[in-house]
Structure formats: structure tokens, C-alpha cells
Amino acid sequence: MFDNMPPADIANALESLPKNLRNTSGLFFEASGNISFENIQAYAKTGVDIISVGAITHSAKMLDFSFRIGVRA
């Protein structure tokens, strides 16, 4: 996991890995932390397998609703 790293550092780290470690070892490489909808494309270009975007959950709008079920005897 590459957490809170800029895209350039992630790309350099992935490039420094042995070629046989990528895509054949069953390992997945994930980028997370400070990733937004505005910069996700830069992270996607690094070559990571998974990108976690917290903005999907912590920036979601709230919806207030109730669900009432009536039971008749």
C-alpha cells in the first residue's frame, strides 16, 4: 500500500520493483490517502492496481429518511 504518497513517488517505487514481482506474484498495489476526484487520474497513471478514494464516503451528502412499517392484527 502506498499511503499518502504523491503520484511521482508511487511511480518511482513501482518502477524499482523487480519485473517478476509485478502481475505474477498475486500481489496488488494500492494507492490511498489524499486522493480526490480531481487527482485520481494522476494516481491511475502510476500503475497501481487499486485506488482508494475516501471522498466517496466522507464527502457524501446526508439523506434523512424514515421507514415505517405498520402491522395489523
Predicted model as a PDB file, atoms N, CA, C, CB and O in Angstrom, pLDDT in the B-factor column:
MODEL        1                                                                  
ATOM      1  N   MET A   1       0.838  -1.173   0.000  1.00 94.00           N  
ATOM      2  CA  MET A   1       0.000   0.000   0.000  1.00 94.00           C  
ATOM      3  C   MET A   1       0.886   1.240   0.000  1.00 94.00           C  
ATOM      4  CB  MET A   1      -0.955  -0.004   1.211  1.00 94.00           C  
ATOM      5  O   MET A   1       1.833   1.355   0.778  1.00 94.00           O  
ATOM      6  N   PHE A   2       0.557   2.137  -0.872  1.00 96.00           N  
ATOM      7  CA  PHE A   2       1.226   3.432  -0.933  1.00 96.00           C  
ATOM      8  C   PHE A   2       0.266   4.447  -0.338  1.00 96.00           C  
ATOM      9  CB  PHE A   2       1.640   3.817  -2.408  1.00 96.00           C  
ATOM     10  O   PHE A   2      -0.682   4.873  -0.997  1.00 96.00           O  
ATOM     11  N   ASP A   3       0.509   4.835   0.902  1.00 96.00           N  
ATOM     12  CA  ASP A   3      -0.415   5.698   1.619  1.00 96.00           C  
ATOM     13  C   ASP A   3       0.165   7.100   1.754  1.00 96.00           C  
ATOM     14  CB  ASP A   3      -0.735   5.115   3.001  1.00 96.00           C  
ATOM     15  O   ASP A   3       1.291   7.283   2.218  1.00 96.00           O  
ATOM     16  N   ASN A   4      -0.625   8.084   1.339  1.00 96.00           N  
ATOM     17  CA  ASN A   4      -0.232   9.495   1.427  1.00 96.00           C  
ATOM     18  C   ASN A   4       1.068   9.800   0.684  1.00 96.00           C  
ATOM     19  CB  ASN A   4      -0.086   9.894   2.877  1.00 96.00           C  
ATOM     20  O   ASN A   4       1.887  10.594   1.147  1.00 96.00           O  
ATOM     21  N   MET A   5       1.245   9.173  -0.451  1.00 97.00           N  
ATOM     22  CA  MET A   5       2.431   9.428  -1.284  1.00 97.00           C  
ATOM     23  C   MET A   5       1.993  10.125  -2.561  1.00 97.00           C  
ATOM     24  CB  MET A   5       3.192   8.101  -1.614  1.00 97.00           C  
ATOM     25  O   MET A   5       0.935   9.810  -3.106  1.00 97.00           O  
ATOM     26  N   PRO A   6       2.788  11.064  -3.041  1.00 97.00           N  
ATOM     27  CA  PRO A   6       2.445  11.701  -4.324  1.00 97.00           C  
ATOM     28  C   PRO A   6       2.609  10.711  -5.476  1.00 97.00           C  
ATOM     29  CB  PRO A   6       3.329  12.951  -4.568  1.00 97.00           C  
ATOM     30  O   PRO A   6       3.387   9.762  -5.376  1.00 97.00           O  
ATOM     31  N   PRO A   7       1.881  10.929  -6.564  1.00 98.00           N  
ATOM     32  CA  PRO A   7       1.934  10.009  -7.699  1.00 98.00           C  
ATOM     33  C   PRO A   7       3.351   9.743  -8.226  1.00 98.00           C  
ATOM     34  CB  PRO A   7       1.091  10.550  -8.810  1.00 98.00           C  
ATOM     35  O   PRO A   7       3.663   8.607  -8.583  1.00 98.00           O  
ATOM     36  N   ALA A   8       4.201  10.753  -8.280  1.00 98.00           N  
ATOM     37  CA  ALA A   8       5.558  10.556  -8.806  1.00 98.00           C  
ATOM     38  C   ALA A   8       6.342   9.567  -7.942  1.00 98.00           C  
ATOM     39  CB  ALA A   8       6.307  11.903  -8.881  1.00 98.00           C  
ATOM     40  O   ALA A   8       7.085   8.739  -8.470  1.00 98.00           O  
ATOM     41  N   ASP A   9       6.184   9.647  -6.618  1.00 98.00           N  
ATOM     42  CA  ASP A   9       6.883   8.723  -5.726  1.00 98.00           C  
ATOM     43  C   ASP A   9       6.365   7.295  -5.886  1.00 98.00           C  
ATOM     44  CB  ASP A   9       6.732   9.174  -4.272  1.00 98.00           C  
ATOM     45  O   ASP A   9       7.140   6.340  -5.833  1.00 98.00           O  
ATOM     46  N   ILE A  10       5.066   7.155  -6.080  1.00 97.00           N  
ATOM     47  CA  ILE A  10       4.491   5.828  -6.286  1.00 97.00           C  
ATOM     48  C   ILE A  10       5.006   5.223  -7.585  1.00 97.00           C  
ATOM     49  CB  ILE A  10       2.953   5.898  -6.301  1.00 97.00           C  
ATOM     50  O   ILE A  10       5.400   4.057  -7.620  1.00 97.00           O  
ATOM     51  N   ALA A  11       5.003   6.013  -8.647  1.00 97.00           N  
ATOM     52  CA  ALA A  11       5.500   5.528  -9.938  1.00 97.00           C  
ATOM     53  C   ALA A  11       6.955   5.092  -9.827  1.00 97.00           C  
ATOM     54  CB  ALA A  11       5.355   6.615 -11.016  1.00 97.00           C  
ATOM     55  O   ALA A  11       7.330   4.056 -10.376  1.00 97.00           O  
ATOM     56  N   ASN A  12       7.782   5.870  -9.122  1.00 97.00           N  
ATOM     57  CA  ASN A  12       9.192   5.505  -8.949  1.00 97.00           C  
ATOM     58  C   ASN A  12       9.338   4.227  -8.141  1.00 97.00           C  
ATOM     59  CB  ASN A  12       9.956   6.639  -8.268  1.00 97.00           C  
ATOM     60  O   ASN A  12      10.178   3.386  -8.460  1.00 97.00           O  
ATOM     61  N   ALA A  13       8.534   4.072  -7.101  1.00 95.00           N  
ATOM     62  CA  ALA A  13       8.606   2.871  -6.273  1.00 95.00           C  
ATOM     63  C   ALA A  13       8.208   1.635  -7.076  1.00 95.00           C  
ATOM     64  CB  ALA A  13       7.704   3.014  -5.038  1.00 95.00           C  
ATOM     65  O   ALA A  13       8.862   0.596  -6.985  1.00 95.00           O  
ATOM     66  N   LEU A  14       7.146   1.745  -7.856  1.00 94.00           N  
ATOM     67  CA  LEU A  14       6.720   0.607  -8.669  1.00 94.00           C  
ATOM     68  C   LEU A  14       7.752   0.265  -9.736  1.00 94.00           C  
ATOM     69  CB  LEU A  14       5.374   0.900  -9.323  1.00 94.00           C  
ATOM     70  O   LEU A  14       7.982  -0.907 -10.035  1.00 94.00           O  
ATOM     71  N   GLU A  15       8.358   1.271 -10.295  1.00 93.00           N  
ATOM     72  CA  GLU A  15       9.377   1.050 -11.335  1.00 93.00           C  
ATOM     73  C   GLU A  15      10.606   0.348 -10.763  1.00 93.00           C  
ATOM     74  CB  GLU A  15       9.790   2.389 -11.977  1.00 93.00           C  
ATOM     75  O   GLU A  15      11.288  -0.393 -11.471  1.00 93.00           O  
ATOM     76  N   SER A  16      10.886   0.581  -9.487  1.00 93.00           N  
ATOM     77  CA  SER A  16      12.080  -0.020  -8.879  1.00 93.00           C  
ATOM     78  C   SER A  16      11.875  -1.476  -8.471  1.00 93.00           C  
ATOM     79  CB  SER A  16      12.495   0.782  -7.670  1.00 93.00           C  
ATOM     80  O   SER A  16      12.838  -2.161  -8.126  1.00 93.00           O  
ATOM     81  N   LEU A  17      10.632  -1.956  -8.507  1.00 89.00           N  
ATOM     82  CA  LEU A  17      10.374  -3.352  -8.150  1.00 89.00           C  
ATOM     83  C   LEU A  17      10.871  -4.289  -9.241  1.00 89.00           C  
ATOM     84  CB  LEU A  17       8.876  -3.578  -7.903  1.00 89.00           C  
ATOM     85  O   LEU A  17      10.846  -3.937 -10.421  1.00 89.00           O  
ATOM     86  N   PRO A  18      11.316  -5.464  -8.861  1.00 85.00           N  
ATOM     87  CA  PRO A  18      11.700  -6.453  -9.887  1.00 85.00           C  
ATOM     88  C   PRO A  18      10.498  -6.770 -10.778  1.00 85.00           C  
ATOM     89  CB  PRO A  18      12.244  -7.761  -9.224  1.00 85.00           C  
ATOM     90  O   PRO A  18       9.369  -6.852 -10.295  1.00 85.00           O  
ATOM     91  N   LYS A  19      10.736  -6.945 -12.051  1.00 77.00           N  
ATOM     92  CA  LYS A  19       9.658  -7.162 -13.016  1.00 77.00           C  
ATOM     93  C   LYS A  19       8.843  -8.407 -12.690  1.00 77.00           C  
ATOM     94  CB  LYS A  19      10.228  -7.274 -14.419  1.00 77.00           C  
ATOM     95  O   LYS A  19       7.635  -8.422 -12.925  1.00 77.00           O  
ATOM     96  N   ASN A  20       9.475  -9.457 -12.153  1.00 73.00           N  
ATOM     97  CA  ASN A  20       8.738 -10.684 -11.862  1.00 73.00           C  
ATOM     98  C   ASN A  20       7.837 -10.544 -10.628  1.00 73.00           C  
ATOM     99  CB  ASN A  20       9.711 -11.833 -11.659  1.00 73.00           C  
ATOM    100  O   ASN A  20       7.005 -11.415 -10.373  1.00 73.00           O  
ATOM    101  N   LEU A  21       7.991  -9.480  -9.877  1.00 77.00           N  
ATOM    102  CA  LEU A  21       7.148  -9.252  -8.709  1.00 77.00           C  
ATOM    103  C   LEU A  21       5.811  -8.650  -9.111  1.00 77.00           C  
ATOM    104  CB  LEU A  21       7.855  -8.340  -7.711  1.00 77.00           C  
ATOM    105  O   LEU A  21       4.817  -8.815  -8.404  1.00 77.00           O  
ATOM    106  N   ARG A  22       5.781  -7.964 -10.227  1.00 69.00           N  
ATOM    107  CA  ARG A  22       4.551  -7.327 -10.709  1.00 69.00           C  
ATOM    108  C   ARG A  22       3.722  -8.300 -11.529  1.00 69.00           C  
ATOM    109  CB  ARG A  22       4.878  -6.084 -11.543  1.00 69.00           C  
ATOM    110  O   ARG A  22       4.252  -8.992 -12.398  1.00 69.00           O  
ATOM    111  N   ASN A  23       2.450  -8.353 -11.262  1.00 65.00           N  
ATOM    112  CA  ASN A  23       1.461  -9.075 -12.068  1.00 65.00           C  
ATOM    113  C   ASN A  23       1.593 -10.594 -12.085  1.00 65.00           C  
ATOM    114  CB  ASN A  23       1.532  -8.592 -13.447  1.00 65.00           C  
ATOM    115  O   ASN A  23       0.739 -11.266 -12.663  1.00 65.00           O  
ATOM    116  N   THR A  24       2.615 -11.150 -11.484  1.00 67.00           N  
ATOM    117  CA  THR A  24       2.744 -12.607 -11.486  1.00 67.00           C  
ATOM    118  C   THR A  24       2.806 -13.179 -10.079  1.00 67.00           C  
ATOM    119  CB  THR A  24       3.979 -13.020 -12.257  1.00 67.00           C  
ATOM    120  O   THR A  24       2.731 -14.395  -9.900  1.00 67.00           O  
ATOM    121  N   SER A  25       2.940 -12.327  -9.090  1.00 67.00           N  
ATOM    122  CA  SER A  25       3.131 -12.809  -7.730  1.00 67.00           C  
ATOM    123  C   SER A  25       1.832 -12.896  -6.935  1.00 67.00           C  
ATOM    124  CB  SER A  25       4.097 -11.917  -7.011  1.00 67.00           C  
ATOM    125  O   SER A  25       1.831 -13.424  -5.823  1.00 67.00           O  
ATOM    126  N   GLY A  26       0.735 -12.395  -7.476  1.00 81.00           N  
ATOM    127  CA  GLY A  26      -0.516 -12.354  -6.737  1.00 81.00           C  
ATOM    128  C   GLY A  26      -0.622 -11.158  -5.813  1.00 81.00           C  
ATOM    129  O   GLY A  26      -1.594 -11.035  -5.068  1.00 81.00           O  
ATOM    130  N   LEU A  27       0.367 -10.275  -5.850  1.00 85.00           N  
ATOM    131  CA  LEU A  27       0.329  -9.060  -5.041  1.00 85.00           C  
ATOM    132  C   LEU A  27      -0.454  -7.971  -5.770  1.00 85.00           C  
ATOM    133  CB  LEU A  27       1.760  -8.573  -4.717  1.00 85.00           C  
ATOM    134  O   LEU A  27      -0.435  -7.879  -6.997  1.00 85.00           O  
ATOM    135  N   PHE A  28      -1.134  -7.158  -4.985  1.00 89.00           N  
ATOM    136  CA  PHE A  28      -1.820  -5.995  -5.523  1.00 89.00           C  
ATOM    137  C   PHE A  28      -1.235  -4.759  -4.876  1.00 89.00           C  
ATOM    138  CB  PHE A  28      -3.351  -6.078  -5.289  1.00 89.00           C  
ATOM    139  O   PHE A  28      -0.921  -4.769  -3.686  1.00 89.00           O  
ATOM    140  N   PHE A  29      -1.089  -3.710  -5.637  1.00 93.00           N  
ATOM    141  CA  PHE A  29      -0.525  -2.467  -5.134  1.00 93.00           C  
ATOM    142  C   PHE A  29      -1.622  -1.412  -5.105  1.00 93.00           C  
ATOM    143  CB  PHE A  29       0.677  -2.001  -6.007  1.00 93.00           C  
ATOM    144  O   PHE A  29      -2.295  -1.160  -6.105  1.00 93.00           O  
ATOM    145  N   GLU A  30      -1.788  -0.798  -3.929  1.00 96.00           N  
ATOM    146  CA  GLU A  30      -2.883   0.137  -3.708  1.00 96.00           C  
ATOM    147  C   GLU A  30      -2.354   1.523  -3.351  1.00 96.00           C  
ATOM    148  CB  GLU A  30      -3.808  -0.377  -2.603  1.00 96.00           C  
ATOM    149  O   GLU A  30      -1.387   1.660  -2.601  1.00 96.00           O  
ATOM    150  N   ALA A  31      -2.998   2.535  -3.896  1.00 97.00           N  
ATOM    151  CA  ALA A  31      -2.721   3.921  -3.523  1.00 97.00           C  
ATOM    152  C   ALA A  31      -3.894   4.424  -2.700  1.00 97.00           C  
ATOM    153  CB  ALA A  31      -2.485   4.825  -4.785  1.00 97.00           C  
ATOM    154  O   ALA A  31      -5.051   4.167  -3.031  1.00 97.00           O  
ATOM    155  N   SER A  32      -3.588   5.145  -1.619  1.00 95.00           N  
ATOM    156  CA  SER A  32      -4.649   5.692  -0.783  1.00 95.00           C  
ATOM    157  C   SER A  32      -4.137   6.940  -0.079  1.00 95.00           C  
ATOM    158  CB  SER A  32      -5.143   4.643   0.247  1.00 95.00           C  
ATOM    159  O   SER A  32      -2.931   7.183  -0.021  1.00 95.00           O  
ATOM    160  N   GLY A  33      -5.055   7.718   0.448  1.00 93.00           N  
ATOM    161  CA  GLY A  33      -4.697   8.904   1.213  1.00 93.00           C  
ATOM    162  C   GLY A  33      -4.546  10.137   0.345  1.00 93.00           C  
ATOM    163  O   GLY A  33      -3.720  10.171  -0.567  1.00 93.00           O  
ATOM    164  N   ASN A  34      -5.338  11.136   0.629  1.00 90.00           N  
ATOM    165  CA  ASN A  34      -5.320  12.414  -0.099  1.00 90.00           C  
ATOM    166  C   ASN A  34      -5.642  12.268  -1.579  1.00 90.00           C  
ATOM    167  CB  ASN A  34      -3.971  13.066   0.049  1.00 90.00           C  
ATOM    168  O   ASN A  34      -5.209  13.086  -2.392  1.00 90.00           O  
ATOM    169  N   ILE A  35      -6.388  11.249  -1.932  1.00 93.00           N  
ATOM    170  CA  ILE A  35      -6.799  11.059  -3.329  1.00 93.00           C  
ATOM    171  C   ILE A  35      -8.217  11.583  -3.462  1.00 93.00           C  
ATOM    172  CB  ILE A  35      -6.707   9.546  -3.768  1.00 93.00           C  
ATOM    173  O   ILE A  35      -9.106  11.244  -2.680  1.00 93.00           O  
ATOM    174  N   SER A  36      -8.403  12.414  -4.468  1.00 89.00           N  
ATOM    175  CA  SER A  36      -9.706  13.033  -4.695  1.00 89.00           C  
ATOM    176  C   SER A  36     -10.122  12.798  -6.147  1.00 89.00           C  
ATOM    177  CB  SER A  36      -9.667  14.560  -4.368  1.00 89.00           C  
ATOM    178  O   SER A  36      -9.370  12.237  -6.944  1.00 89.00           O  
ATOM    179  N   PHE A  37     -11.322  13.236  -6.465  1.00 87.00           N  
ATOM    180  CA  PHE A  37     -11.789  13.106  -7.842  1.00 87.00           C  
ATOM    181  C   PHE A  37     -10.959  13.989  -8.786  1.00 87.00           C  
ATOM    182  CB  PHE A  37     -13.283  13.478  -7.937  1.00 87.00           C  
ATOM    183  O   PHE A  37     -10.886  13.726  -9.986  1.00 87.00           O  
ATOM    184  N   GLU A  38     -10.338  15.032  -8.235  1.00 92.00           N  
ATOM    185  CA  GLU A  38      -9.538  15.943  -9.047  1.00 92.00           C  
ATOM    186  C   GLU A  38      -8.169  15.355  -9.405  1.00 92.00           C  
ATOM    187  CB  GLU A  38      -9.356  17.260  -8.315  1.00 92.00           C  
ATOM    188  O   GLU A  38      -7.627  15.682 -10.461  1.00 92.00           O  
ATOM    189  N   ASN A  39      -7.595  14.494  -8.549  1.00 95.00           N  
ATOM    190  CA  ASN A  39      -6.246  13.984  -8.822  1.00 95.00           C  
ATOM    191  C   ASN A  39      -6.181  12.478  -9.063  1.00 95.00           C  
ATOM    192  CB  ASN A  39      -5.347  14.330  -7.680  1.00 95.00           C  
ATOM    193  O   ASN A  39      -5.091  11.916  -9.174  1.00 95.00           O  
ATOM    194  N   ILE A  40      -7.330  11.824  -9.144  1.00 95.00           N  
ATOM    195  CA  ILE A  40      -7.327  10.364  -9.281  1.00 95.00           C  
ATOM    196  C   ILE A  40      -6.664   9.902 -10.584  1.00 95.00           C  
ATOM    197  CB  ILE A  40      -8.756   9.835  -9.217  1.00 95.00           C  
ATOM    198  O   ILE A  40      -6.055   8.833 -10.620  1.00 95.00           O  
ATOM    199  N   GLN A  41      -6.776  10.682 -11.628  1.00 97.00           N  
ATOM    200  CA  GLN A  41      -6.178  10.285 -12.908  1.00 97.00           C  
ATOM    201  C   GLN A  41      -4.652  10.193 -12.794  1.00 97.00           C  
ATOM    202  CB  GLN A  41      -6.568  11.288 -14.018  1.00 97.00           C  
ATOM    203  O   GLN A  41      -4.041   9.297 -13.376  1.00 97.00           O  
ATOM    204  N   ALA A  42      -4.050  11.096 -12.062  1.00 98.00           N  
ATOM    205  CA  ALA A  42      -2.590  11.045 -11.870  1.00 98.00           C  
ATOM    206  C   ALA A  42      -2.189   9.778 -11.131  1.00 98.00           C  
ATOM    207  CB  ALA A  42      -2.098  12.284 -11.095  1.00 98.00           C  
ATOM    208  O   ALA A  42      -1.153   9.188 -11.438  1.00 98.00           O  
ATOM    209  N   TYR A  43      -2.990   9.353 -10.166  1.00 97.00           N  
ATOM    210  CA  TYR A  43      -2.699   8.116  -9.437  1.00 97.00           C  
ATOM    211  C   TYR A  43      -2.917   6.893 -10.320  1.00 97.00           C  
ATOM    212  CB  TYR A  43      -3.571   8.017  -8.181  1.00 97.00           C  
ATOM    213  O   TYR A  43      -2.169   5.920 -10.229  1.00 97.00           O  
ATOM    214  N   ALA A  44      -3.930   6.938 -11.168  1.00 97.00           N  
ATOM    215  CA  ALA A  44      -4.189   5.818 -12.074  1.00 97.00           C  
ATOM    216  C   ALA A  44      -3.033   5.611 -13.046  1.00 97.00           C  
ATOM    217  CB  ALA A  44      -5.485   6.051 -12.850  1.00 97.00           C  
ATOM    218  O   ALA A  44      -2.735   4.476 -13.420  1.00 97.00           O  
ATOM    219  N   LYS A  45      -2.390   6.677 -13.452  1.00 97.00           N  
ATOM    220  CA  LYS A  45      -1.273   6.578 -14.395  1.00 97.00           C  
ATOM    221  C   LYS A  45      -0.009   5.996 -13.778  1.00 97.00           C  
ATOM    222  CB  LYS A  45      -0.967   7.935 -14.959  1.00 97.00           C  
ATOM    223  O   LYS A  45       0.930   5.669 -14.504  1.00 97.00           O  
ATOM    224  N   THR A  46       0.040   5.857 -12.438  1.00 96.00           N  
ATOM    225  CA  THR A  46       1.241   5.312 -11.792  1.00 96.00           C  
ATOM    226  C   THR A  46       1.392   3.812 -12.020  1.00 96.00           C  
ATOM    227  CB  THR A  46       1.206   5.598 -10.300  1.00 96.00           C  
ATOM    228  O   THR A  46       2.498   3.277 -11.957  1.00 96.00           O  
ATOM    229  N   GLY A  47       0.273   3.135 -12.284  1.00 93.00           N  
ATOM    230  CA  GLY A  47       0.323   1.700 -12.478  1.00 93.00           C  
ATOM    231  C   GLY A  47      -0.142   0.880 -11.287  1.00 93.00           C  
ATOM    232  O   GLY A  47      -0.006  -0.343 -11.291  1.00 93.00           O  
ATOM    233  N   VAL A  48      -0.695   1.539 -10.257  1.00 95.00           N  
ATOM    234  CA  VAL A  48      -1.218   0.778  -9.126  1.00 95.00           C  
ATOM    235  C   VAL A  48      -2.418  -0.049  -9.575  1.00 95.00           C  
ATOM    236  CB  VAL A  48      -1.611   1.721  -7.961  1.00 95.00           C  
ATOM    237  O   VAL A  48      -3.056   0.253 -10.585  1.00 95.00           O  
ATOM    238  N   ASP A  49      -2.710  -1.079  -8.820  1.00 93.00           N  
ATOM    239  CA  ASP A  49      -3.831  -1.958  -9.151  1.00 93.00           C  
ATOM    240  C   ASP A  49      -5.155  -1.468  -8.562  1.00 93.00           C  
ATOM    241  CB  ASP A  49      -3.545  -3.363  -8.657  1.00 93.00           C  
ATOM    242  O   ASP A  49      -6.220  -1.674  -9.143  1.00 93.00           O  
ATOM    243  N   ILE A  50      -5.069  -0.815  -7.399  1.00 95.00           N  
ATOM    244  CA  ILE A  50      -6.262  -0.385  -6.673  1.00 95.00           C  
ATOM    245  C   ILE A  50      -6.054   1.046  -6.198  1.00 95.00           C  
ATOM    246  CB  ILE A  50      -6.565  -1.333  -5.471  1.00 95.00           C  
ATOM    247  O   ILE A  50      -4.957   1.416  -5.780  1.00 95.00           O  
ATOM    248  N   ILE A  51      -7.109   1.846  -6.263  1.00 96.00           N  
ATOM    249  CA  ILE A  51      -7.063   3.211  -5.741  1.00 96.00           C  
ATOM    250  C   ILE A  51      -8.223   3.373  -4.773  1.00 96.00           C  
ATOM    251  CB  ILE A  51      -7.129   4.278  -6.894  1.00 96.00           C  
ATOM    252  O   ILE A  51      -9.376   3.137  -5.133  1.00 96.00           O  
ATOM    253  N   SER A  52      -7.921   3.774  -3.548  1.00 94.00           N  
ATOM    254  CA  SER A  52      -8.954   4.031  -2.544  1.00 94.00           C  
ATOM    255  C   SER A  52      -9.214   5.530  -2.472  1.00 94.00           C  
ATOM    256  CB  SER A  52      -8.534   3.476  -1.150  1.00 94.00           C  
ATOM    257  O   SER A  52      -8.293   6.327  -2.297  1.00 94.00           O  
ATOM    258  N   VAL A  53     -10.481   5.896  -2.610  1.00 90.00           N  
ATOM    259  CA  VAL A  53     -10.863   7.306  -2.578  1.00 90.00           C  
ATOM    260  C   VAL A  53     -11.833   7.513  -1.419  1.00 90.00           C  
ATOM    261  CB  VAL A  53     -11.503   7.757  -3.937  1.00 90.00           C  
ATOM    262  O   VAL A  53     -13.004   7.146  -1.515  1.00 90.00           O  
ATOM    263  N   GLY A  54     -11.355   8.091  -0.339  1.00 82.00           N  
ATOM    264  CA  GLY A  54     -12.197   8.325   0.824  1.00 82.00           C  
ATOM    265  C   GLY A  54     -13.292   9.333   0.578  1.00 82.00           C  
ATOM    266  O   GLY A  54     -14.298   9.337   1.287  1.00 82.00           O  
ATOM    267  N   ALA A  55     -13.119  10.188  -0.410  1.00 75.00           N  
ATOM    268  CA  ALA A  55     -14.123  11.212  -0.701  1.00 75.00           C  
ATOM    269  C   ALA A  55     -15.473  10.594  -1.050  1.00 75.00           C  
ATOM    270  CB  ALA A  55     -13.652  12.104  -1.846  1.00 75.00           C  
ATOM    271  O   ALA A  55     -16.509  11.244  -0.916  1.00 75.00           O  
ATOM    272  N   ILE A  56     -15.462   9.353  -1.491  1.00 72.00           N  
ATOM    273  CA  ILE A  56     -16.720   8.682  -1.827  1.00 72.00           C  
ATOM    274  C   ILE A  56     -17.603   8.572  -0.588  1.00 72.00           C  
ATOM    275  CB  ILE A  56     -16.451   7.278  -2.423  1.00 72.00           C  
ATOM    276  O   ILE A  56     -18.823   8.706  -0.682  1.00 72.00           O  
ATOM    277  N   THR A  57     -16.996   8.331   0.569  1.00 75.00           N  
ATOM    278  CA  THR A  57     -17.799   8.164   1.787  1.00 75.00           C  
ATOM    279  C   THR A  57     -17.798   9.393   2.678  1.00 75.00           C  
ATOM    280  CB  THR A  57     -17.296   6.987   2.571  1.00 75.00           C  
ATOM    281  O   THR A  57     -18.863   9.787   3.153  1.00 75.00           O  
ATOM    282  N   HIS A  58     -16.656  10.016   2.926  1.00 72.00           N  
ATOM    283  CA  HIS A  58     -16.653  11.119   3.885  1.00 72.00           C  
ATOM    284  C   HIS A  58     -17.129  12.435   3.304  1.00 72.00           C  
ATOM    285  CB  HIS A  58     -15.285  11.300   4.434  1.00 72.00           C  
ATOM    286  O   HIS A  58     -17.291  13.403   4.047  1.00 72.00           O  
ATOM    287  N   SER A  59     -17.356  12.503   2.026  1.00 69.00           N  
ATOM    288  CA  SER A  59     -17.901  13.722   1.423  1.00 69.00           C  
ATOM    289  C   SER A  59     -19.307  13.518   0.873  1.00 69.00           C  
ATOM    290  CB  SER A  59     -16.988  14.204   0.313  1.00 69.00           C  
ATOM    291  O   SER A  59     -19.849  14.387   0.190  1.00 69.00           O  
ATOM    292  N   ALA A  60     -19.889  12.370   1.176  1.00 71.00           N  
ATOM    293  CA  ALA A  60     -21.239  12.090   0.674  1.00 71.00           C  
ATOM    294  C   ALA A  60     -22.260  12.964   1.398  1.00 71.00           C  
ATOM    295  CB  ALA A  60     -21.591  10.589   0.852  1.00 71.00           C  
ATOM    296  O   ALA A  60     -22.114  13.263   2.583  1.00 71.00           O  
ATOM    297  N   LYS A  61     -23.268  13.358   0.680  1.00 77.00           N  
ATOM    298  CA  LYS A  61     -24.343  14.162   1.260  1.00 77.00           C  
ATOM    299  C   LYS A  61     -25.245  13.270   2.101  1.00 77.00           C  
ATOM    300  CB  LYS A  61     -25.163  14.879   0.154  1.00 77.00           C  
ATOM    301  O   LYS A  61     -25.472  12.106   1.772  1.00 77.00           O  
ATOM    302  N   MET A  62     -25.750  13.830   3.183  1.00 78.00           N  
ATOM    303  CA  MET A  62     -26.623  13.094   4.078  1.00 78.00           C  
ATOM    304  C   MET A  62     -28.048  13.090   3.553  1.00 78.00           C  
ATOM    305  CB  MET A  62     -26.575  13.688   5.480  1.00 78.00           C  
ATOM    306  O   MET A  62     -28.500  14.070   2.960  1.00 78.00           O  
ATOM    307  N   LEU A  63     -28.746  12.005   3.768  1.00 80.00           N  
ATOM    308  CA  LEU A  63     -30.152  11.899   3.404  1.00 80.00           C  
ATOM    309  C   LEU A  63     -30.904  11.435   4.639  1.00 80.00           C  
ATOM    310  CB  LEU A  63     -30.370  10.918   2.197  1.00 80.00           C  
ATOM    311  O   LEU A  63     -30.634  10.355   5.165  1.00 80.00           O  
ATOM    312  N   ASP A  64     -31.833  12.234   5.098  1.00 82.00           N  
ATOM    313  CA  ASP A  64     -32.615  11.921   6.286  1.00 82.00           C  
ATOM    314  C   ASP A  64     -33.950  11.341   5.845  1.00 82.00           C  
ATOM    315  CB  ASP A  64     -32.819  13.183   7.177  1.00 82.00           C  
ATOM    316  O   ASP A  64     -34.725  12.016   5.168  1.00 82.00           O  
ATOM    317  N   PHE A  65     -34.224  10.105   6.218  1.00 79.00           N  
ATOM    318  CA  PHE A  65     -35.497   9.498   5.883  1.00 79.00           C  
ATOM    319  C   PHE A  65     -35.884   8.487   6.955  1.00 79.00           C  
ATOM    320  CB  PHE A  65     -35.434   8.828   4.501  1.00 79.00           C  
ATOM    321  O   PHE A  65     -35.046   8.054   7.746  1.00 79.00           O  
ATOM    322  N   SER A  66     -37.139   8.125   6.973  1.00 78.00           N  
ATOM    323  CA  SER A  66     -37.582   7.094   7.915  1.00 78.00           C  
ATOM    324  C   SER A  66     -38.321   6.020   7.120  1.00 78.00           C  
ATOM    325  CB  SER A  66     -38.500   7.701   9.046  1.00 78.00           C  
ATOM    326  O   SER A  66     -38.805   6.254   6.013  1.00 78.00           O  
ATOM    327  N   PHE A  67     -38.389   4.861   7.712  1.00 77.00           N  
ATOM    328  CA  PHE A  67     -39.040   3.724   7.077  1.00 77.00           C  
ATOM    329  C   PHE A  67     -39.998   3.140   8.104  1.00 77.00           C  
ATOM    330  CB  PHE A  67     -37.995   2.650   6.575  1.00 77.00           C  
ATOM    331  O   PHE A  67     -39.581   2.488   9.061  1.00 77.00           O  
ATOM    332  N   ARG A  68     -41.262   3.377   7.898  1.00 76.00           N  
ATOM    333  CA  ARG A  68     -42.254   2.914   8.860  1.00 76.00           C  
ATOM    334  C   ARG A  68     -43.016   1.725   8.276  1.00 76.00           C  
ATOM    335  CB  ARG A  68     -43.230   4.059   9.241  1.00 76.00           C  
ATOM    336  O   ARG A  68     -43.446   1.734   7.122  1.00 76.00           O  
ATOM    337  N   ILE A  69     -43.163   0.727   9.102  1.00 76.00           N  
ATOM    338  CA  ILE A  69     -43.923  -0.466   8.703  1.00 76.00           C  
ATOM    339  C   ILE A  69     -45.074  -0.623   9.687  1.00 76.00           C  
ATOM    340  CB  ILE A  69     -43.013  -1.763   8.674  1.00 76.00           C  
ATOM    341  O   ILE A  69     -44.853  -0.712  10.895  1.00 76.00           O  
ATOM    342  N   GLY A  70     -46.260  -0.655   9.193  1.00 72.00           N  
ATOM    343  CA  GLY A  70     -47.421  -0.849  10.052  1.00 72.00           C  
ATOM    344  C   GLY A  70     -47.776  -2.332  10.110  1.00 72.00           C  
ATOM    345  O   GLY A  70     -47.739  -3.036   9.101  1.00 72.00           O  
ATOM    346  N   VAL A  71     -48.113  -2.778  11.282  1.00 74.00           N  
ATOM    347  CA  VAL A  71     -48.503  -4.171  11.475  1.00 74.00           C  
ATOM    348  C   VAL A  71     -49.951  -4.185  11.914  1.00 74.00           C  
ATOM    349  CB  VAL A  71     -47.587  -4.891  12.520  1.00 74.00           C  
ATOM    350  O   VAL A  71     -50.307  -3.532  12.895  1.00 74.00           O  
ATOM    351  N   ARG A  72     -50.787  -4.916  11.206  1.00 72.00           N  
ATOM    352  CA  ARG A  72     -52.206  -5.027  11.561  1.00 72.00           C  
ATOM    353  C   ARG A  72     -52.462  -6.354  12.249  1.00 72.00           C  
ATOM    354  CB  ARG A  72     -53.103  -4.889  10.311  1.00 72.00           C  
ATOM    355  O   ARG A  72     -51.913  -7.390  11.876  1.00 72.00           O  
ATOM    356  N   ALA A  73     -53.294  -6.293  13.243  1.00 65.00           N  
ATOM    357  CA  ALA A  73     -53.631  -7.522  13.988  1.00 65.00           C  
ATOM    358  C   ALA A  73     -54.735  -8.283  13.298  1.00 65.00           C  
ATOM    359  CB  ALA A  73     -54.050  -7.193  15.426  1.00 65.00           C  
ATOM    360  O   ALA A  73     -55.150  -9.339  13.777  1.00 65.00           O  
TER     361      ALA A  73                                                      
ENDMDL                                                                          
END                                                                             
